[in-house]
Amino acid sequence: ALQVRKLKKDEINRRVLEAAKILKIDHLLQRKPKELSGGQRQRVAIGRAIVRNPFAFLFDEPLSNLDYSLRCQMRYELAKLKAQLKTTMVYVTHDQSEAMTLADKMVVMHDGIVEQVGTPMEIYSSPANIFVARFVGSSKMNVFPVTFIGKQGKLANFQLDSGETIAVRKDLDLIKGQKYTLGIRPEHLEIMSEQYGENILSGTVVLVEDLGGEGFVHVNVCGDVQLMVKVQQETEYKAGDRIRLTFRYNHCYLFQEDGEALCGILPSNAEKIRAGCV
């Protein structure tokens, strides 16, 4: 690209070496492409863009063909590169970990439609609809149907199809007898070790995933409603065990039947964000 622009050889060498040092591939400049690993080739491709001093970078799933370890390493390198170059980067990815890690502003799209725009934490804390809620997060948000049966003080009471009753904080006028969808993230569900809690859901363990240091317990609470619970240590539970789950009043989300979020049911750390209300 620099030769096409008819830059002087010294200028070309300076830019190439500068880009290579940024990407830590200056020791590879004498190698042929076939002698490079997948991650090194990715960095060479980025280097070819850097030497042109572009107004903006467009990355179209640049890490999709790399193995997990290399993808994590390259994600770290791209984050450093973004901070170093201070240039606009448009980054397209299906990997939400990349989006959450790299983005200053994130745009969630579905079938060509922009569902929500905001910072990663705004979108995580205040999803605009069920699609965004289930797409953004280290594991999918649990969602299940509930019916509004009335209010008690600042709490709204809902009933599951199984007949169990739960309560959440209410800032809205809801229609009694109306069906809604309740959402709870796996990290906000807890397996009860005591007799009492704010909200209690009984169920049967279906599957346990131990991932080392953390894991997921899948629990069938009623009919076809299956909830996933994130645990931070190796669990002693196994398929078939009966357990009880609990969650805090302010750790849940409420959606209308069409999937759009209702304002007012937000996690405590999102009270001032309320991006889903816009």
C-alpha positions, 0 to 999 in steps of 0.5 A, a space after each residue: 500500500 505504501 509503495 502504491 502511494 509512492 512513499 520513499 523507501 526510508 519512510 516505508 521502512 520507518 512505518 513498517 518497523 513502527 507498526 511491527 513494534 506496536 504489534 510485537 512482530 518486529 522479529 518476524 519481518 524476514 519470515 514468509 507468510 507460510 512460516 507464521 502462526 495464525 495469531 502472527 498472521 492476524 497481527 500482520 493483517 492489522 499491521 498492514 492497516 496501521 502503516 497507512 495511518 487510517 482515519 478508522 479501522 474496520 474489523 470484521 470478526 478478526 479473531 473468529 478463526 483462532 483457538 480460544 487461548 490465542 483469541 484471548 491473547 489477541 483480544 488483549 493485544 487489540 485492547 492495548 492497540 486501541 488505547 495506544 493508537 486512539 483511532 476509531 475502530 468499528 469492530 463486528 463480532 458475534 463474541 460478546 466477550 470481545 464486545 464487552 472487553 473492547 467497546 467504548 460504545 456497543 451496538 446490538 443488532 438483530 436481523 439487521 435492526 439496531 436493538 440497543 446502543 450504549 456502553 457495555 455496562 449500560 446494555 448489560 444492566 438495562 437491556 431494552 428487550 429480551 433479545 438483548 437481555 439474553 444475548 449480552 452476558 457471560 451466560 444467557 439470562 433466565 426468562 419465564 412467564 409470570 402473571 401479575 396478581 397485585 401489589 403490596 407496598 413497594 413490591 409487585 407480586 407475580 405468580 408462576 404457572 406452577 402456582 408459586 408466588 414471587 415478588 419484585 420491586 415495582 415502579 410501574 402501574 401493572 395490569 392485574 391478571 396480565 402476563 409478563 416475562 420475568 428475567 433473572 441472570 444466572 449470577 443473581 440466583 443463589 442456591 439456598 442454604 438457609 430456611 428463609 429468603 426473599 423469593 423461593 423457587 423449588 426445583 430438581 437439578 437436571 444438569 451440573 456443569 463444573 468448569 473449575 473455579 465456577 460452574 452452572 447448575 441447571 434446575 427445572 422449577 416447573 414444567 418447561 421452566 428451566 433455570 441456570 444458576 452460576 456458582 463460584 465453586 465446585 458443587 456437591 449437587 447432582 442430577 435428581 437432587 431437590 434444591 431451592 433457589 432464591 434471588 433478591 427483589 431488585 435483581 430481576 427484569 420485567 418484560 412485556 409480552 412483546 419482549 420490550 423491557 419495562 422500566 423500573 425493574 432494574 439491578 441495584 447498580 443500574 438505577 441511574 442508567 435506565 437505558 432500557 427506558 429510552 
